[in-house]
Amino acid sequence: MRRAARRRGVGYRYLFMHPSGADLDVRAGLVDKGTLKTVTDRVFPFEQIADAFAYLEQGHAKGKVVVQMS
């Protein structure tokens, strides 16, 4: 993958995240201020959670898929 990226003049890197409440608080603050924008692809009601998983498994989501509690 790295070789193919170099040939095309594209750079990338992997980033492994570890769960952190403090980091989540910082990100939530950025979202609340509008500094960090989120991309929501679709919202499903909780009753359609099976449909939400089926949609995710198709691999075409272009943002977050949200399951909303009633």
All heavy atoms as TSV, in Angstrom:
chain	resi	resn	atom	element	x	y	z
A	1	MET	N	N	0.819	-1.174	0.000
A	1	MET	CA	C	0.000	0.000	0.000
A	1	MET	C	C	0.871	1.249	0.000
A	1	MET	O	O	0.587	2.188	-0.713
A	1	MET	CB	C	-0.939	-0.024	1.199
A	1	MET	CG	C	-1.667	1.246	1.372
A	1	MET	SD	S	-3.443	1.359	1.510
A	1	MET	CE	C	-4.151	-0.178	1.422
A	2	ARG	N	N	1.915	1.253	0.820
A	2	ARG	CA	C	2.799	2.426	0.869
A	2	ARG	C	C	3.456	2.680	-0.476
A	2	ARG	O	O	3.587	3.820	-0.906
A	2	ARG	CB	C	3.862	2.236	1.937
A	2	ARG	CG	C	3.311	2.314	3.327
A	2	ARG	CD	C	4.382	2.151	4.353
A	2	ARG	NE	N	3.768	2.177	5.676
A	2	ARG	CZ	C	4.399	1.922	6.780
A	2	ARG	NH1	N	5.673	1.621	6.761
A	2	ARG	NH2	N	3.764	1.969	7.928
A	3	ARG	N	N	3.868	1.618	-1.136
A	3	ARG	CA	C	4.511	1.756	-2.443
A	3	ARG	C	C	3.545	2.369	-3.459
A	3	ARG	O	O	3.909	3.285	-4.198
A	3	ARG	CB	C	5.001	0.392	-2.920
A	3	ARG	CG	C	6.013	0.474	-4.029
A	3	ARG	CD	C	6.600	-0.887	-4.388
A	3	ARG	NE	N	6.991	-1.640	-3.210
A	3	ARG	CZ	C	6.712	-2.935	-3.003
A	3	ARG	NH1	N	6.067	-3.627	-3.902
A	3	ARG	NH2	N	7.094	-3.541	-1.905
A	4	ALA	N	N	2.315	1.884	-3.464
A	4	ALA	CA	C	1.310	2.420	-4.393
A	4	ALA	C	C	1.026	3.886	-4.082
A	4	ALA	O	O	0.862	4.697	-4.996
A	4	ALA	CB	C	0.027	1.596	-4.305
A	5	ALA	N	N	0.978	4.237	-2.814
A	5	ALA	CA	C	0.740	5.629	-2.434
A	5	ALA	C	C	1.888	6.518	-2.900
A	5	ALA	O	O	1.660	7.601	-3.456
A	5	ALA	CB	C	0.559	5.736	-0.922
A	6	ARG	N	N	3.118	6.074	-2.707
A	6	ARG	CA	C	4.280	6.859	-3.151
A	6	ARG	C	C	4.260	7.081	-4.644
A	6	ARG	O	O	4.563	8.168	-5.127
A	6	ARG	CB	C	5.570	6.159	-2.736
A	6	ARG	CG	C	6.080	6.569	-1.378
A	6	ARG	CD	C	7.516	6.114	-1.189
A	6	ARG	NE	N	7.613	4.656	-1.293
A	6	ARG	CZ	C	7.662	3.820	-0.280
A	6	ARG	NH1	N	7.658	4.286	0.938
A	6	ARG	NH2	N	7.727	2.533	-0.450
A	7	ARG	N	N	3.916	6.028	-5.408
A	7	ARG	CA	C	3.870	6.167	-6.871
A	7	ARG	C	C	2.878	7.235	-7.306
A	7	ARG	O	O	3.067	7.892	-8.312
A	7	ARG	CB	C	3.504	4.838	-7.532
A	7	ARG	CG	C	4.659	3.859	-7.633
A	7	ARG	CD	C	4.330	2.733	-8.593
A	7	ARG	NE	N	3.119	2.021	-8.203
A	7	ARG	CZ	C	3.072	0.822	-7.631
A	7	ARG	NH1	N	4.188	0.178	-7.393
A	7	ARG	NH2	N	1.938	0.261	-7.313
A	8	ARG	N	N	1.833	7.377	-6.543
A	8	ARG	CA	C	0.794	8.361	-6.880
A	8	ARG	C	C	1.008	9.710	-6.195
A	8	ARG	O	O	0.183	10.608	-6.305
A	8	ARG	CB	C	-0.573	7.803	-6.528
A	8	ARG	CG	C	-0.965	6.652	-7.428
A	8	ARG	CD	C	-2.249	5.991	-6.957
A	8	ARG	NE	N	-2.698	4.947	-7.853
A	8	ARG	CZ	C	-2.237	3.715	-7.897
A	8	ARG	NH1	N	-1.255	3.356	-7.090
A	8	ARG	NH2	N	-2.723	2.830	-8.736
A	9	GLY	N	N	2.091	9.823	-5.442
A	9	GLY	CA	C	2.383	11.072	-4.757
A	9	GLY	C	C	1.436	11.365	-3.600
A	9	GLY	O	O	1.175	12.520	-3.280
A	10	VAL	N	N	0.917	10.303	-2.983
A	10	VAL	CA	C	-0.029	10.450	-1.887
A	10	VAL	C	C	0.627	9.983	-0.595
A	10	VAL	O	O	1.296	8.966	-0.574
A	10	VAL	CB	C	-1.303	9.601	-2.154
A	10	VAL	CG1	C	-2.257	9.679	-0.982
A	10	VAL	CG2	C	-1.981	10.047	-3.439
A	11	GLY	N	N	0.413	10.744	0.458
A	11	GLY	CA	C	0.925	10.349	1.753
A	11	GLY	C	C	-0.220	9.949	2.669
A	11	GLY	O	O	-1.343	10.416	2.516
A	12	TYR	N	N	0.037	9.082	3.578
A	12	TYR	CA	C	-0.967	8.665	4.553
A	12	TYR	C	C	-0.254	8.071	5.745
A	12	TYR	O	O	0.924	7.767	5.693
A	12	TYR	CB	C	-1.949	7.639	3.957
A	12	TYR	CG	C	-1.357	6.261	3.846
A	12	TYR	CD1	C	-1.566	5.328	4.847
A	12	TYR	CD2	C	-0.552	5.905	2.775
A	12	TYR	CE1	C	-1.002	4.072	4.770
A	12	TYR	CE2	C	0.015	4.662	2.689
A	12	TYR	CZ	C	-0.216	3.749	3.682
A	12	TYR	OH	O	0.349	2.509	3.607
A	13	ARG	N	N	-0.995	7.930	6.825
A	13	ARG	CA	C	-0.452	7.211	7.973
A	13	ARG	C	C	-1.612	6.651	8.783
A	13	ARG	O	O	-2.721	7.168	8.743
A	13	ARG	CB	C	0.440	8.073	8.821
A	13	ARG	CG	C	-0.259	9.143	9.580
A	13	ARG	CD	C	0.741	9.961	10.337
A	13	ARG	NE	N	0.363	11.350	10.170
A	13	ARG	CZ	C	0.532	12.261	11.071
A	13	ARG	NH1	N	1.170	11.963	12.179
A	13	ARG	NH2	N	0.146	13.473	10.875
A	14	TYR	N	N	-1.332	5.586	9.475
A	14	TYR	CA	C	-2.315	4.963	10.341
A	14	TYR	C	C	-2.257	5.642	11.700
A	14	TYR	O	O	-1.197	6.056	12.155
A	14	TYR	CB	C	-2.022	3.468	10.530
A	14	TYR	CG	C	-2.270	2.652	9.305
A	14	TYR	CD1	C	-1.217	2.214	8.515
A	14	TYR	CD2	C	-3.561	2.319	8.924
A	14	TYR	CE1	C	-1.443	1.456	7.385
A	14	TYR	CE2	C	-3.795	1.560	7.794
A	14	TYR	CZ	C	-2.734	1.132	7.029
A	14	TYR	OH	O	-2.961	0.385	5.910
A	15	LEU	N	N	-3.403	5.727	12.332
A	15	LEU	CA	C	-3.461	6.295	13.662
A	15	LEU	C	C	-4.324	5.384	14.524
A	15	LEU	O	O	-5.501	5.160	14.221
A	15	LEU	CB	C	-4.072	7.701	13.615
A	15	LEU	CG	C	-4.257	8.404	14.941
A	15	LEU	CD1	C	-2.906	8.659	15.609
A	15	LEU	CD2	C	-4.997	9.707	14.742
A	16	PHE	N	N	-3.730	4.811	15.526
A	16	PHE	CA	C	-4.462	3.943	16.433
A	16	PHE	C	C	-4.839	4.757	17.663
A	16	PHE	O	O	-3.973	5.361	18.306
A	16	PHE	CB	C	-3.620	2.731	16.831
A	16	PHE	CG	C	-3.366	1.813	15.683
A	16	PHE	CD1	C	-2.158	1.833	15.019
A	16	PHE	CD2	C	-4.349	0.931	15.256
A	16	PHE	CE1	C	-1.929	0.987	13.944
A	16	PHE	CE2	C	-4.133	0.080	14.195
A	16	PHE	CZ	C	-2.914	0.113	13.536
A	17	MET	N	N	-6.113	4.787	17.967
A	17	MET	CA	C	-6.610	5.562	19.102
A	17	MET	C	C	-6.888	4.631	20.277
A	17	MET	O	O	-7.301	3.497	20.087
A	17	MET	CB	C	-7.897	6.287	18.724
A	17	MET	CG	C	-7.761	7.234	17.545
A	17	MET	SD	S	-6.684	8.631	17.870
A	17	MET	CE	C	-7.605	9.492	19.098
A	18	HIS	N	N	-6.652	5.134	21.449
A	18	HIS	CA	C	-6.983	4.413	22.665
A	18	HIS	C	C	-8.097	5.179	23.366
A	18	HIS	O	O	-8.102	6.414	23.357
A	18	HIS	CB	C	-5.758	4.302	23.577
A	18	HIS	CG	C	-4.646	3.526	22.966
A	18	HIS	ND1	N	-4.634	2.153	22.916
A	18	HIS	CD2	C	-3.507	3.927	22.348
A	18	HIS	CE1	C	-3.545	1.744	22.304
A	18	HIS	NE2	N	-2.846	2.797	21.945
A	19	PRO	N	N	-9.039	4.495	23.984
A	19	PRO	CA	C	-10.141	5.178	24.656
A	19	PRO	C	C	-9.629	6.151	25.714
A	19	PRO	O	O	-8.756	5.805	26.506
A	19	PRO	CB	C	-10.933	4.046	25.309
A	19	PRO	CG	C	-10.501	2.796	24.620
A	19	PRO	CD	C	-9.118	3.042	24.114
A	20	SER	N	N	-10.160	7.362	25.671
A	20	SER	CA	C	-9.748	8.362	26.646
A	20	SER	C	C	-10.918	9.316	26.885
A	20	SER	O	O	-11.351	10.012	25.962
A	20	SER	CB	C	-8.538	9.140	26.133
A	20	SER	OG	O	-8.341	10.309	26.893
A	21	GLY	N	N	-11.402	9.359	28.106
A	21	GLY	CA	C	-12.477	10.279	28.452
A	21	GLY	C	C	-12.072	11.729	28.265
A	21	GLY	O	O	-12.863	12.553	27.810
A	22	ALA	N	N	-10.826	12.046	28.599
A	22	ALA	CA	C	-10.343	13.423	28.457
A	22	ALA	C	C	-10.325	13.835	26.987
A	22	ALA	O	O	-10.747	14.947	26.643
A	22	ALA	CB	C	-8.953	13.554	29.072
A	23	ASP	N	N	-9.837	12.954	26.119
A	23	ASP	CA	C	-9.825	13.260	24.686
A	23	ASP	C	C	-11.238	13.414	24.143
A	23	ASP	O	O	-11.505	14.295	23.326
A	23	ASP	CB	C	-9.103	12.163	23.899
A	23	ASP	CG	C	-7.599	12.196	24.088
A	23	ASP	OD1	O	-7.083	13.198	24.629
A	23	ASP	OD2	O	-6.942	11.215	23.692
A	24	LEU	N	N	-12.147	12.571	24.607
A	24	LEU	CA	C	-13.535	12.665	24.169
A	24	LEU	C	C	-14.150	13.998	24.599
A	24	LEU	O	O	-14.878	14.627	23.831
A	24	LEU	CB	C	-14.345	11.494	24.714
A	24	LEU	CG	C	-15.780	11.394	24.235
A	24	LEU	CD1	C	-15.849	11.316	22.709
A	24	LEU	CD2	C	-16.450	10.181	24.849
A	25	ASP	N	N	-13.832	14.454	25.801
A	25	ASP	CA	C	-14.323	15.756	26.268
A	25	ASP	C	C	-13.818	16.886	25.378
A	25	ASP	O	O	-14.562	17.806	25.048
A	25	ASP	CB	C	-13.896	16.012	27.714
A	25	ASP	CG	C	-14.691	15.218	28.726
A	25	ASP	OD1	O	-15.801	14.740	28.381
A	25	ASP	OD2	O	-14.209	15.069	29.870
A	26	VAL	N	N	-12.548	16.828	24.989
A	26	VAL	CA	C	-11.977	17.862	24.117
A	26	VAL	C	C	-12.687	17.859	22.769
A	26	VAL	O	O	-13.103	18.909	22.264
A	26	VAL	CB	C	-10.451	17.654	23.932
A	26	VAL	CG1	C	-9.906	18.555	22.846
A	26	VAL	CG2	C	-9.724	17.895	25.244
A	27	ARG	N	N	-12.866	16.679	22.199
A	27	ARG	CA	C	-13.535	16.590	20.890
A	27	ARG	C	C	-14.990	17.051	20.979
A	27	ARG	O	O	-15.473	17.751	20.095
A	27	ARG	CB	C	-13.444	15.177	20.352
A	27	ARG	CG	C	-12.049	14.866	19.843
A	27	ARG	CD	C	-11.951	13.428	19.353
A	27	ARG	NE	N	-10.616	13.114	18.912
A	27	ARG	CZ	C	-9.604	12.804	19.720
A	27	ARG	NH1	N	-9.771	12.760	21.019
A	27	ARG	NH2	N	-8.412	12.537	19.226
A	28	ALA	N	N	-15.679	16.671	22.036
A	28	ALA	CA	C	-17.073	17.104	22.211
A	28	ALA	C	C	-17.144	18.626	22.298
A	28	ALA	O	O	-18.049	19.241	21.726
A	28	ALA	CB	C	-17.673	16.457	23.450
A	29	GLY	N	N	-16.202	19.231	22.988
A	29	GLY	CA	C	-16.157	20.693	23.072
A	29	GLY	C	C	-15.953	21.338	21.720
A	29	GLY	O	O	-16.574	22.357	21.398
A	30	LEU	N	N	-15.074	20.746	20.900
A	30	LEU	CA	C	-14.839	21.273	19.551
A	30	LEU	C	C	-16.090	21.164	18.682
A	30	LEU	O	O	-16.401	22.065	17.903
A	30	LEU	CB	C	-13.667	20.536	18.890
A	30	LEU	CG	C	-12.297	20.768	19.524
A	30	LEU	CD1	C	-11.258	19.841	18.897
A	30	LEU	CD2	C	-11.882	22.217	19.392
A	31	VAL	N	N	-16.808	20.060	18.827
A	31	VAL	CA	C	-18.063	19.894	18.077
A	31	VAL	C	C	-19.081	20.925	18.549
A	31	VAL	O	O	-19.748	21.579	17.742
A	31	VAL	CB	C	-18.609	18.449	18.225
A	31	VAL	CG1	C	-20.016	18.346	17.652
A	31	VAL	CG2	C	-17.680	17.463	17.521
A	32	ASP	N	N	-19.204	21.101	19.864
A	32	ASP	CA	C	-20.164	22.059	20.417
A	32	ASP	C	C	-19.882	23.480	19.935
A	32	ASP	O	O	-20.806	24.249	19.679
A	32	ASP	CB	C	-20.154	22.022	21.946
A	32	ASP	CG	C	-20.763	20.746	22.515
A	32	ASP	OD1	O	-21.478	20.037	21.764
A	32	ASP	OD2	O	-20.503	20.454	23.705
A	33	LYS	N	N	-18.600	23.844	19.813
A	33	LYS	CA	C	-18.221	25.183	19.356
A	33	LYS	C	C	-18.355	25.345	17.847
A	33	LYS	O	O	-18.271	26.450	17.335
A	33	LYS	CB	C	-16.766	25.478	19.736
A	33	LYS	CG	C	-16.525	25.639	21.212
A	33	LYS	CD	C	-15.052	25.875	21.461
A	33	LYS	CE	C	-14.718	25.780	22.924
A	33	LYS	NZ	N	-13.270	25.835	23.151
A	34	GLY	N	N	-18.502	24.224	17.130
A	34	GLY	CA	C	-18.569	24.298	15.669
A	34	GLY	C	C	-17.202	24.281	15.007
A	34	GLY	O	O	-17.097	24.432	13.792
A	35	THR	N	N	-16.153	24.098	15.798
A	35	THR	CA	C	-14.792	24.040	15.258
A	35	THR	C	C	-14.562	22.735	14.505
A	35	THR	O	O	-13.889	22.711	13.486
A	35	THR	CB	C	-13.764	24.154	16.408
A	35	THR	OG1	O	-14.042	25.334	17.142
A	35	THR	CG2	C	-12.349	24.199	15.883
A	36	LEU	N	N	-15.125	21.657	15.014
A	36	LEU	CA	C	-15.000	20.341	14.398
A	36	LEU	C	C	-16.370	19.939	13.861
A	36	LEU	O	O	-17.344	19.903	14.608
A	36	LEU	CB	C	-14.512	19.318	15.431
A	36	LEU	CG	C	-14.326	17.886	14.963
A	36	LEU	CD1	C	-13.241	17.808	13.898
A	36	LEU	CD2	C	-13.966	16.994	16.142
A	37	LYS	N	N	-16.438	19.721	12.572
A	37	LYS	CA	C	-17.706	19.352	11.945
A	37	LYS	C	C	-17.799	17.834	11.830
A	37	LYS	O	O	-16.825	17.172	11.489
A	37	LYS	CB	C	-17.799	19.953	10.529
A	37	LYS	CG	C	-17.658	21.451	10.486
A	37	LYS	CD	C	-18.896	22.127	10.975
A	37	LYS	CE	C	-18.754	23.625	10.795
A	37	LYS	NZ	N	-19.673	24.393	11.543
A	38	THR	N	N	-18.972	17.316	12.109
A	38	THR	CA	C	-19.197	15.888	11.950
A	38	THR	C	C	-19.968	15.647	10.657
A	38	THR	O	O	-20.704	16.518	10.188
A	38	THR	CB	C	-19.997	15.318	13.125
A	38	THR	OG1	O	-21.256	15.985	13.198
A	38	THR	CG2	C	-19.258	15.491	14.440
A	39	VAL	N	N	-19.791	14.481	10.082
A	39	VAL	CA	C	-20.498	14.111	8.862
A	39	VAL	C	C	-21.413	12.941	9.207
A	39	VAL	O	O	-20.949	11.864	9.559
A	39	VAL	CB	C	-19.512	13.708	7.738
A	39	VAL	CG1	C	-20.264	13.264	6.505
A	39	VAL	CG2	C	-18.574	14.866	7.423
A	40	THR	N	N	-22.712	13.178	9.122
A	40	THR	CA	C	-23.694	12.141	9.401
A	40	THR	C	C	-24.274	11.661	8.083
A	40	THR	O	O	-24.809	12.454	7.326
A	40	THR	CB	C	-24.820	12.671	10.313
A	40	THR	OG1	O	-24.227	13.146	11.518
A	40	THR	CG2	C	-25.825	11.584	10.631
A	41	ASP	N	N	-24.132	10.393	7.811
A	41	ASP	CA	C	-24.653	9.812	6.575
A	41	ASP	C	C	-26.154	9.544	6.693
A	41	ASP	O	O	-26.936	9.996	5.875
A	41	ASP	CB	C	-23.896	8.524	6.255
A	41	ASP	CG	C	-24.311	7.917	4.936
A	41	ASP	OD1	O	-25.384	7.283	4.890
A	41	ASP	OD2	O	-23.578	8.080	3.943
A	42	ARG	N	N	-26.539	8.793	7.732
A	42	ARG	CA	C	-27.953	8.454	7.933
A	42	ARG	C	C	-28.250	8.308	9.412
A	42	ARG	O	O	-27.362	7.978	10.197
A	42	ARG	CB	C	-28.300	7.136	7.234
A	42	ARG	CG	C	-28.371	7.299	5.720
A	42	ARG	CD	C	-28.888	6.103	5.017
A	42	ARG	NE	N	-30.282	5.797	5.387
A	42	ARG	CZ	C	-30.932	4.745	4.905
A	42	ARG	NH1	N	-30.342	3.916	4.061
A	42	ARG	NH2	N	-32.174	4.508	5.253
A	43	VAL	N	N	-29.515	8.547	9.740
A	43	VAL	CA	C	-29.994	8.369	11.114
A	43	VAL	C	C	-31.131	7.355	11.080
A	43	VAL	O	O	-32.063	7.490	10.283
A	43	VAL	CB	C	-30.497	9.705	11.708
A	43	VAL	CG1	C	-31.027	9.485	13.116
A	43	VAL	CG2	C	-29.386	10.747	11.705
A	44	PHE	N	N	-31.013	6.333	11.925
A	44	PHE	CA	C	-32.036	5.291	12.025
A	44	PHE	C	C	-32.663	5.353	13.402
A	44	PHE	O	O	-31.953	5.534	14.397
A	44	PHE	CB	C	-31.415	3.897	11.853
A	44	PHE	CG	C	-30.941	3.592	10.469
A	44	PHE	CD1	C	-29.672	3.958	10.050
A	44	PHE	CD2	C	-31.762	2.911	9.574
A	44	PHE	CE1	C	-29.229	3.664	8.780
A	44	PHE	CE2	C	-31.332	2.608	8.305
A	44	PHE	CZ	C	-30.061	2.982	7.897
A	45	PRO	N	N	-33.983	5.158	13.502
A	45	PRO	CA	C	-34.583	5.012	14.832
A	45	PRO	C	C	-34.141	3.677	15.427
A	45	PRO	O	O	-33.811	2.735	14.697
A	45	PRO	CB	C	-36.085	5.031	14.560
A	45	PRO	CG	C	-36.249	4.708	13.125
A	45	PRO	CD	C	-34.971	5.093	12.429
A	46	PHE	N	N	-34.135	3.604	16.744
A	46	PHE	CA	C	-33.670	2.399	17.428
A	46	PHE	C	C	-34.398	1.148	16.941
A	46	PHE	O	O	-33.807	0.081	16.831
A	46	PHE	CB	C	-33.829	2.548	18.944
A	46	PHE	CG	C	-33.258	1.391	19.706
A	46	PHE	CD1	C	-31.894	1.278	19.887
A	46	PHE	CD2	C	-34.082	0.410	20.229
A	46	PHE	CE1	C	-31.347	0.215	20.576
A	46	PHE	CE2	C	-33.553	-0.664	20.928
A	46	PHE	CZ	C	-32.187	-0.757	21.099
A	47	GLU	N	N	-35.662	1.304	16.625
A	47	GLU	CA	C	-36.465	0.165	16.167
A	47	GLU	C	C	-35.948	-0.423	14.855
A	47	GLU	O	O	-36.276	-1.554	14.500
A	47	GLU	CB	C	-37.932	0.575	15.999
A	47	GLU	CG	C	-38.618	0.978	17.283
A	47	GLU	CD	C	-38.252	2.399	17.739
A	47	GLU	OE1	O	-37.799	3.223	16.914
A	47	GLU	OE2	O	-38.407	2.665	18.944
A	48	GLN	N	N	-35.128	0.334	14.119
A	48	GLN	CA	C	-34.590	-0.133	12.837
A	48	GLN	C	C	-33.089	-0.414	12.924
A	48	GLN	O	O	-32.362	-0.295	11.938
A	48	GLN	CB	C	-34.863	0.904	11.746
A	48	GLN	CG	C	-36.325	1.097	11.445
A	48	GLN	CD	C	-36.541	2.170	10.396
A	48	GLN	OE1	O	-35.612	2.749	9.853
A	48	GLN	NE2	N	-37.800	2.448	10.108
A	49	ILE	N	N	-32.635	-0.828	14.100
A	49	ILE	CA	C	-31.201	-1.055	14.293
A	49	ILE	C	C	-30.670	-2.137	13.344
A	49	ILE	O	O	-29.547	-2.034	12.846
A	49	ILE	CB	C	-30.874	-1.375	15.766
A	49	ILE	CG1	C	-29.370	-1.250	16.017
A	49	ILE	CG2	C	-31.416	-2.733	16.177
A	49	ILE	CD1	C	-28.987	-1.216	17.476
A	50	ALA	N	N	-31.477	-3.137	13.044
A	50	ALA	CA	C	-31.037	-4.181	12.097
A	50	ALA	C	C	-30.800	-3.574	10.722
A	50	ALA	O	O	-29.834	-3.928	10.035
A	50	ALA	CB	C	-32.072	-5.298	12.024
A	51	ASP	N	N	-31.652	-2.637	10.310
A	51	ASP	CA	C	-31.470	-1.955	9.028
A	51	ASP	C	C	-30.197	-1.108	9.039
A	51	ASP	O	O	-29.497	-1.011	8.033
A	51	ASP	CB	C	-32.673	-1.069	8.704
A	51	ASP	CG	C	-33.945	-1.863	8.486
A	51	ASP	OD1	O	-33.859	-3.044	8.087
A	51	ASP	OD2	O	-35.038	-1.304	8.731
A	52	ALA	N	N	-29.903	-0.497	10.178
A	52	ALA	CA	C	-28.692	0.318	10.299
A	52	ALA	C	C	-27.449	-0.551	10.106
A	52	ALA	O	O	-26.521	-0.174	9.378
A	52	ALA	CB	C	-28.655	1.018	11.655
A	53	PHE	N	N	-27.428	-1.717	10.741
A	53	PHE	CA	C	-26.279	-2.613	10.577
A	53	PHE	C	C	-26.185	-3.130	9.151
A	53	PHE	O	O	-25.083	-3.233	8.587
A	53	PHE	CB	C	-26.345	-3.775	11.569
A	53	PHE	CG	C	-25.777	-3.422	12.910
A	53	PHE	CD1	C	-26.627	-3.146	13.977
A	53	PHE	CD2	C	-24.414	-3.356	13.110
A	53	PHE	CE1	C	-26.123	-2.809	15.217
A	53	PHE	CE2	C	-23.887	-3.030	14.348
A	53	PHE	CZ	C	-24.746	-2.749	15.405
A	54	ALA	N	N	-27.313	-3.428	8.538
A	54	ALA	CA	C	-27.304	-3.889	7.142
A	54	ALA	C	C	-26.746	-2.794	6.237
A	54	ALA	O	O	-25.953	-3.071	5.327
A	54	ALA	CB	C	-28.718	-4.280	6.701
A	55	TYR	N	N	-27.120	-1.551	6.503
A	55	TYR	CA	C	-26.611	-0.424	5.712
A	55	TYR	C	C	-25.095	-0.291	5.881
A	55	TYR	O	O	-24.365	-0.112	4.907
A	55	TYR	CB	C	-27.323	0.862	6.136
A	55	TYR	CG	C	-26.879	2.074	5.378
A	55	TYR	CD1	C	-27.232	2.247	4.039
A	55	TYR	CD2	C	-26.088	3.049	5.975
A	55	TYR	CE1	C	-26.804	3.361	3.335
A	55	TYR	CE2	C	-25.664	4.163	5.277
A	55	TYR	CZ	C	-26.031	4.311	3.958
A	55	TYR	OH	O	-25.604	5.410	3.249
A	56	LEU	N	N	-24.615	-0.406	7.101
A	56	LEU	CA	C	-23.175	-0.333	7.347
A	56	LEU	C	C	-22.418	-1.445	6.628
A	56	LEU	O	O	-21.337	-1.214	6.073
A	56	LEU	CB	C	-22.889	-0.429	8.846
A	56	LEU	CG	C	-23.088	0.830	9.656
A	56	LEU	CD1	C	-22.991	0.516	11.140
A	56	LEU	CD2	C	-22.068	1.880	9.270
A	57	GLU	N	N	-22.981	-2.637	6.640
A	57	GLU	CA	C	-22.315	-3.780	6.020
A	57	GLU	C	C	-22.199	-3.643	4.505
A	57	GLU	O	O	-21.343	-4.264	3.893
A	57	GLU	CB	C	-23.038	-5.070	6.394
A	57	GLU	CG	C	-22.824	-5.442	7.847
A	57	GLU	CD	C	-23.686	-6.609	8.302
A	57	GLU	OE1	O	-24.539	-7.090	7.523
A	57	GLU	OE2	O	-23.516	-7.033	9.459
A	58	GLN	N	N	-23.037	-2.802	3.907
A	58	GLN	CA	C	-22.932	-2.555	2.464
A	58	GLN	C	C	-21.650	-1.796	2.125
A	58	GLN	O	O	-21.168	-1.866	0.998
A	58	GLN	CB	C	-24.140	-1.759	1.973
A	58	GLN	CG	C	-25.429	-2.522	2.003
A	58	GLN	CD	C	-26.617	-1.646	1.637
A	58	GLN	OE1	O	-26.469	-0.469	1.293
A	58	GLN	NE2	N	-27.798	-2.216	1.721
A	59	GLY	N	N	-21.117	-1.056	3.102
A	59	GLY	CA	C	-19.844	-0.358	2.913
A	59	GLY	C	C	-19.927	0.931	2.124
A	59	GLY	O	O	-18.915	1.414	1.631
A	60	HIS	N	N	-21.096	1.537	2.020
A	60	HIS	CA	C	-21.231	2.755	1.225
A	60	HIS	C	C	-21.437	4.017	2.054
A	60	HIS	O	O	-21.626	5.090	1.497
A	60	HIS	CB	C	-22.403	2.611	0.245
A	60	HIS	CG	C	-22.225	1.485	-0.720
A	60	HIS	ND1	N	-21.226	1.459	-1.667
A	60	HIS	CD2	C	-22.906	0.327	-0.865
A	60	HIS	CE1	C	-21.309	0.336	-2.357
A	60	HIS	NE2	N	-22.313	-0.378	-1.885
A	61	ALA	N	N	-21.414	3.899	3.364
A	61	ALA	CA	C	-21.639	5.062	4.219
A	61	ALA	C	C	-20.525	6.089	4.009
A	61	ALA	O	O	-19.345	5.745	3.961
A	61	ALA	CB	C	-21.714	4.645	5.687
A	62	LYS	N	N	-20.905	7.341	3.891
A	62	LYS	CA	C	-19.942	8.438	3.685
A	62	LYS	C	C	-19.830	9.320	4.916
A	62	LYS	O	O	-19.468	10.474	4.839
A	62	LYS	CB	C	-20.377	9.301	2.493
A	62	LYS	CG	C	-20.459	8.553	1.201
A	62	LYS	CD	C	-19.096	8.136	0.734
A	62	LYS	CE	C	-19.216	7.484	-0.648
A	62	LYS	NZ	N	-18.221	6.504	-0.866
A	63	GLY	N	N	-20.168	8.780	6.043
A	63	GLY	CA	C	-20.118	9.496	7.307
A	63	GLY	C	C	-20.592	8.550	8.404
A	63	GLY	O	O	-20.660	7.350	8.204
A	64	LYS	N	N	-20.937	9.124	9.517
A	64	LYS	CA	C	-21.401	8.319	10.642
A	64	LYS	C	C	-22.829	7.863	10.410
A	64	LYS	O	O	-23.646	8.577	9.859
A	64	LYS	CB	C	-21.327	9.108	11.942
A	64	LYS	CG	C	-19.916	9.484	12.335
A	64	LYS	CD	C	-19.113	8.251	12.617
A	64	LYS	CE	C	-17.686	8.596	13.006
A	64	LYS	NZ	N	-16.863	7.418	13.149
A	65	VAL	N	N	-23.118	6.663	10.846
A	65	VAL	CA	C	-24.473	6.138	10.848
A	65	VAL	C	C	-24.914	6.150	12.304
A	65	VAL	O	O	-24.276	5.558	13.166
A	65	VAL	CB	C	-24.534	4.721	10.242
A	65	VAL	CG1	C	-25.924	4.137	10.377
A	65	VAL	CG2	C	-24.108	4.766	8.780
A	66	VAL	N	N	-26.008	6.851	12.567
A	66	VAL	CA	C	-26.466	7.090	13.932
A	66	VAL	C	C	-27.732	6.263	14.195
A	66	VAL	O	O	-28.629	6.217	13.353
A	66	VAL	CB	C	-26.786	8.582	14.139
A	66	VAL	CG1	C	-27.330	8.837	15.530
A	66	VAL	CG2	C	-25.536	9.424	13.878
A	67	VAL	N	N	-27.774	5.627	15.355
A	67	VAL	CA	C	-28.993	4.961	15.818
A	67	VAL	C	C	-29.504	5.819	16.970
A	67	VAL	O	O	-28.826	5.994	17.975
A	67	VAL	CB	C	-28.723	3.510	16.271
A	67	VAL	CG1	C	-29.985	2.909	16.858
A	67	VAL	CG2	C	-28.202	2.678	15.106
A	68	GLN	N	N	-30.711	6.346	16.776
A	68	GLN	CA	C	-31.268	7.298	17.718
A	68	GLN	C	C	-32.294	6.633	18.635
A	68	GLN	O	O	-33.192	5.948	18.166
A	68	GLN	CB	C	-31.926	8.427	16.937
A	68	GLN	CG	C	-32.255	9.641	17.727
A	68	GLN	CD	C	-32.649	10.771	16.814
A	68	GLN	OE1	O	-33.357	10.578	15.843
A	68	GLN	NE2	N	-32.181	11.963	17.123
A	69	MET	N	N	-32.122	6.853	19.926
A	69	MET	CA	C	-33.084	6.345	20.910
A	69	MET	C	C	-34.327	7.209	20.841
A	69	MET	O	O	-34.237	8.412	20.644
A	69	MET	CB	C	-32.499	6.407	22.313
A	69	MET	CG	C	-31.248	5.560	22.492
A	69	MET	SD	S	-31.553	3.807	22.367
A	69	MET	CE	C	-32.408	3.548	23.895
A	70	SER	N	N	-35.462	6.596	21.008
A	70	SER	CA	C	-36.733	7.334	20.950
A	70	SER	C	C	-36.926	8.169	22.189
A	70	SER	O	O	-36.499	7.915	23.230
A	70	SER	CB	C	-37.893	6.368	20.814
A	70	SER	OG	O	-37.712	5.579	19.677
